Amino acid sequence: MQSQGHGEGQYDWAYLFVEDLWRPGADGLIEIQKWNPATRKREWGPLELPGGSHVEYARIDNYLNTLEIVEGITVKRVNSEKESAKALIDLFHWWQKPIEDHNSTRQWQRQRVVGNYVGQVSLLRRWAMELPGVGNDLSARVEEKFGSGGVISMVLAEKKEWMEIEGIGRGKAEKIRKEIAGE
């Protein structure tokens, strides 16, 4: 699809619509819905190619991943011609605005006000500030401790790791672990 945004930008963007209802079968092969005249219903069954060969779901899925990640082609999986048409219309309308005006995902970079601090903070710090007894200053030390491993390392940290952070003692570490565990 080639689209001209408002202003200076002209963009070339490739889309591939993969149309049909398909899924991985229990045996790892692609299954599609087929009409069964005996039951007069659509039923799932293996996709058979000419000559009776079958297709592994992982091979097609990885090929589509390669097209998207390596080649920069946006892959859209749709179930019908009607859904393809709707997606194409939605894309047309989306491209009527310049890329830089699509900013709904920038909410993750929003400014955070905590106490007297105003500024952009990382996701790890925002989540840390939601924990009991962790404010802005302490969240900076939490980020310093767990930042390289991200939110996952913070969530998986043991009580003793939390106690290694200045300002977190045994009691606060226990409260934090309980909060993370949902207790």
C-alpha positions as semicolon CSV with decimal commas, in nm:
position;residue;x (nm);y (nm);z (nm)
1;M;0,000;0,000;0,000
2;Q;0,135;0,340;-0,083
3;S;-0,016;0,624;0,106
4;Q;0,043;0,995;0,123
5;G;0,009;1,151;0,466
6;H;-0,086;1,512;0,519
7;G;0,219;1,733;0,491
8;E;0,561;1,619;0,375
9;G;0,563;1,242;0,430
10;Q;0,497;0,984;0,169
11;Y;0,518;0,630;0,294
12;D;0,558;0,293;0,131
13;W;0,419;0,019;0,348
14;A;0,358;-0,341;0,253
15;Y;0,066;-0,541;0,390
16;L;-0,009;-0,908;0,341
17;F;-0,359;-1,027;0,420
18;V;-0,372;-1,399;0,502
19;E;-0,735;-1,484;0,459
20;D;-0,904;-1,793;0,594
21;L;-0,980;-1,959;0,921
22;W;-0,690;-2,185;1,014
23;R;-0,526;-2,312;1,328
24;P;-0,261;-2,557;1,449
25;G;-0,387;-2,912;1,487
26;A;-0,292;-3,145;1,771
27;D;-0,038;-3,305;1,537
28;G;0,121;-2,970;1,449
29;L;-0,032;-2,956;1,102
30;I;-0,249;-2,672;0,976
31;E;-0,618;-2,735;1,010
32;I;-0,886;-2,550;0,817
33;Q;-1,261;-2,557;0,829
34;K;-1,415;-2,775;0,561
35;W;-1,772;-2,842;0,468
36;N;-1,882;-3,192;0,564
37;P;-2,181;-3,287;0,349
38;A;-2,267;-3,580;0,577
39;T;-2,315;-3,361;0,887
40;R;-2,401;-3,047;0,685
41;K;-2,158;-2,850;0,906
42;R;-1,817;-2,694;0,879
43;E;-1,559;-2,904;1,065
44;W;-1,190;-2,871;1,135
45;G;-0,957;-3,097;0,940
46;P;-0,601;-3,102;0,805
47;L;-0,517;-2,882;0,508
48;E;-0,430;-3,117;0,224
49;L;-0,221;-2,999;-0,067
50;P;-0,226;-3,157;-0,413
51;G;-0,062;-3,498;-0,390
52;G;-0,192;-3,549;-0,036
53;S;0,088;-3,363;0,145
54;H;0,023;-3,154;0,455
55;V;0,162;-2,828;0,590
56;E;0,313;-2,778;0,935
57;Y;0,163;-2,482;1,118
58;A;0,503;-2,377;1,259
59;R;0,658;-2,352;0,910
60;I;0,389;-2,115;0,785
61;D;0,377;-1,919;1,111
62;N;0,756;-1,874;1,111
63;Y;0,753;-1,776;0,743
64;L;0,495;-1,508;0,820
65;N;0,707;-1,396;1,119
66;T;1,008;-1,363;0,886
67;L;0,807;-1,158;0,638
68;E;0,698;-0,928;0,917
69;I;1,018;-0,894;1,119
70;V;1,290;-0,930;0,856
71;E;1,118;-0,795;0,546
72;G;0,902;-0,531;0,715
73;I;0,577;-0,659;0,566
74;T;0,282;-0,616;0,801
75;V;0,094;-0,946;0,811
76;K;-0,276;-0,930;0,889
77;R;-0,465;-1,252;0,949
78;V;-0,831;-1,223;0,859
79;N;-1,111;-1,478;0,846
80;S;-1,311;-1,372;0,543
81;E;-1,338;-1,143;0,242
82;K;-1,567;-0,919;0,448
83;E;-1,305;-0,888;0,723
84;S;-1,034;-0,819;0,461
85;A;-1,242;-0,536;0,317
86;K;-1,308;-0,389;0,663
87;A;-0,937;-0,408;0,755
88;L;-0,840;-0,243;0,426
89;I;-1,088;0,039;0,482
90;D;-0,957;0,085;0,837
91;L;-0,601;0,103;0,704
92;F;-0,704;0,361;0,446
93;H;-0,854;0,580;0,718
94;W;-0,553;0,525;0,948
95;W;-0,316;0,647;0,675
96;Q;-0,511;0,971;0,632
97;K;-0,322;1,107;0,932
98;P;0,059;1,149;0,939
99;I;0,235;0,877;1,137
100;E;0,351;1,122;1,403
101;D;-0,013;1,212;1,480
102;H;-0,088;0,854;1,587
103;N;0,004;0,897;1,950
104;S;-0,237;0,686;2,155
105;T;0,044;0,446;2,246
106;R;0,248;0,730;2,391
107;Q;0,041;0,709;2,709
108;W;0,312;0,477;2,840
109;Q;0,549;0,773;2,831
110;R;0,309;0,999;3,017
111;Q;0,430;1,220;3,294
112;R;0,386;1,093;3,645
113;V;0,327;1,321;3,944
114;V;0,439;1,173;4,274
115;G;0,477;1,402;4,572
116;N;0,670;1,700;4,442
117;Y;0,826;1,505;4,153
118;V;0,696;1,557;3,799
119;G;0,858;1,381;3,507
120;Q;0,868;1,077;3,288
121;V;0,933;0,753;3,468
122;S;0,983;0,400;3,343
123;L;0,720;0,128;3,362
124;L;0,928;-0,047;3,630
125;R;0,925;0,265;3,848
126;R;0,553;0,324;3,796
127;W;0,481;-0,032;3,905
128;A;0,724;-0,007;4,197
129;M;0,546;0,309;4,318
130;E;0,224;0,106;4,341
131;L;0,383;-0,126;4,599
132;P;0,327;-0,058;4,971
133;G;0,574;0,191;5,113
134;V;0,752;0,258;4,783
135;G;0,736;0,622;4,681
136;N;0,924;0,819;4,421
137;D;1,268;0,818;4,584
138;L;1,257;0,451;4,677
139;S;1,128;0,357;4,331
140;A;1,448;0,504;4,184
141;R;1,652;0,266;4,402
142;V;1,422;-0,024;4,304
143;E;1,486;0,060;3,939
144;E;1,860;0,075;4,006
145;K;1,844;-0,274;4,164
146;F;1,616;-0,447;3,913
147;G;1,636;-0,224;3,606
148;S;1,857;-0,450;3,395
149;G;1,612;-0,739;3,437
150;G;1,304;-0,524;3,402
151;V;0,969;-0,567;3,571
152;I;1,001;-0,945;3,559
153;S;1,311;-0,948;3,779
154;M;1,138;-0,710;4,022
155;V;0,830;-0,932;4,044
156;L;1,032;-1,253;4,083
157;A;1,272;-1,109;4,342
158;E;1,294;-1,282;4,679
159;K;1,252;-1,098;5,009
160;K;1,630;-1,093;5,069
161;E;1,682;-0,915;4,733
162;W;1,431;-0,648;4,831
163;M;1,613;-0,603;5,163
164;E;1,935;-0,524;4,972
165;I;1,774;-0,195;4,865
166;E;1,845;0,098;5,097
167;G;1,523;0,191;5,274
168;I;1,364;-0,154;5,261
169;G;1,379;-0,361;5,574
170;R;1,238;-0,701;5,660
171;G;0,882;-0,574;5,728
172;K;0,854;-0,367;5,411
173;A;1,008;-0,648;5,205
174;E;0,746;-0,890;5,342
175;K;0,463;-0,647;5,259
176;I;0,598;-0,600;4,906
177;R;0,627;-0,976;4,846
178;K;0,272;-1,030;4,977
179;E;0,138;-0,754;4,751
180;I;0,312;-0,902;4,446
181;A;0,182;-1,249;4,537
182;G;-0,170;-1,108;4,571
183;E;-0,203;-1,201;4,938
